[in-house]
Amino acid sequence: MEFYKDTRFLCFVGGVAAAVVGSKVLKSPKARELCVAGMAKGMKLQQDAQVTFQNMKEDAQDLCYEAKAKAQEEEDRD
């Protein structure tokens, strides 16, 4: 009757309990709502990052064009 002191038995029971509790928590409407809200925030962050990257790319292209135009003007003067 000392099986309840065995660490393997306790780990097994803990795993079963975690699976049962986790299953109940994940199926709850509140957990689904929280997951959807988290995913929406992640998608918004991704879109914001893409917009920021596009703006940086356009600014870099503008700077490159201006530098080329300035270099061409200086070359034409010489």
CYANA upper distance limits for C-alpha pairs under 8 A (distance plus 0.5 A):
  2 GLU  CA      6 ASP  CA      7.85
  3 PHE  CA      9 PHE  CA      7.42
  4 TYR  CA      9 PHE  CA      6.89
  4 TYR  CA     10 LEU  CA      7.13
  5 LYS  CA      9 PHE  CA      8.09
  5 LYS  CA     10 LEU  CA      7.78
  6 ASP  CA     10 LEU  CA      6.91
  7 THR  CA     11 CYS  CA      6.54
  8 ARG  CA     12 PHE  CA      6.65
  9 PHE  CA     13 VAL  CA      6.70
 10 LEU  CA     14 GLY  CA      6.49
 11 CYS  CA     15 GLY  CA      6.55
 12 PHE  CA     16 VAL  CA      6.75
 13 VAL  CA     17 ALA  CA      6.61
 14 GLY  CA     18 ALA  CA      6.54
 15 GLY  CA     19 ALA  CA      6.63
 16 VAL  CA     20 VAL  CA      6.73
 17 ALA  CA     21 VAL  CA      6.57
 18 ALA  CA     22 GLY  CA      6.21
 19 ALA  CA     23 SER  CA      6.41
 20 VAL  CA     24 LYS  CA      6.87
 21 VAL  CA     25 VAL  CA      6.67
 22 GLY  CA     26 LEU  CA      6.51
 23 SER  CA     27 LYS  CA      6.73
 24 LYS  CA     28 SER  CA      6.94
 25 VAL  CA     31 ALA  CA      7.11
 26 LEU  CA     31 ALA  CA      6.25
 26 LEU  CA     32 ARG  CA      7.47
 27 LYS  CA     31 ALA  CA      7.57
 27 LYS  CA     32 ARG  CA      7.68
 28 SER  CA     32 ARG  CA      7.02
 29 PRO  CA     33 GLU  CA      6.64
 30 LYS  CA     34 LEU  CA      6.66
 31 ALA  CA     35 CYS  CA      6.62
 32 ARG  CA     36 VAL  CA      6.61
 33 GLU  CA     37 ALA  CA      6.62
 34 LEU  CA     38 GLY  CA      6.59
 35 CYS  CA     39 MET  CA      6.62
 36 VAL  CA     40 ALA  CA      6.60
 37 ALA  CA     41 LYS  CA      6.78
 38 GLY  CA     42 GLY  CA      6.77
 39 MET  CA     43 MET  CA      6.69
 40 ALA  CA     44 LYS  CA      6.69
 41 LYS  CA     45 LEU  CA      6.68
 42 GLY  CA     46 GLN  CA      6.73
 43 MET  CA     47 GLN  CA      6.74
 44 LYS  CA     48 ASP  CA      6.60
 45 LEU  CA     49 ALA  CA      6.59
 46 GLN  CA     50 GLN  CA      6.73
 47 GLN  CA     51 VAL  CA      6.75
 48 ASP  CA     52 THR  CA      6.64
 49 ALA  CA     53 PHE  CA      6.56
 50 GLN  CA     54 GLN  CA      6.62
 51 VAL  CA     55 ASN  CA      6.69
 52 THR  CA     56 MET  CA      6.70
 53 PHE  CA     57 LYS  CA      6.62
 54 GLN  CA     58 GLU  CA      6.69
 55 ASN  CA     59 ASP  CA      6.66
 56 MET  CA     60 ALA  CA      6.64
 57 LYS  CA     61 GLN  CA      6.69
 58 GLU  CA     62 ASP  CA      6.67
 59 ASP  CA     63 LEU  CA      6.71
 60 ALA  CA     64 CYS  CA      6.60
 61 GLN  CA     65 TYR  CA      6.61
 62 ASP  CA     66 GLU  CA      6.64
 63 LEU  CA     67 ALA  CA      6.56
 64 CYS  CA     68 LYS  CA      6.66
 65 TYR  CA     69 ALA  CA      6.62
 66 GLU  CA     70 LYS  CA      6.56
 67 ALA  CA     71 ALA  CA      6.59
 68 LYS  CA     72 GLN  CA      6.56
 69 ALA  CA     73 GLU  CA      6.68
 70 LYS  CA     74 GLU  CA      6.77
 71 ALA  CA     75 GLU  CA      6.63
 72 GLN  CA     76 ASP  CA      6.60
 73 GLU  CA     77 ARG  CA      6.81
 74 GLU  CA     78 ASP  CA      7.01
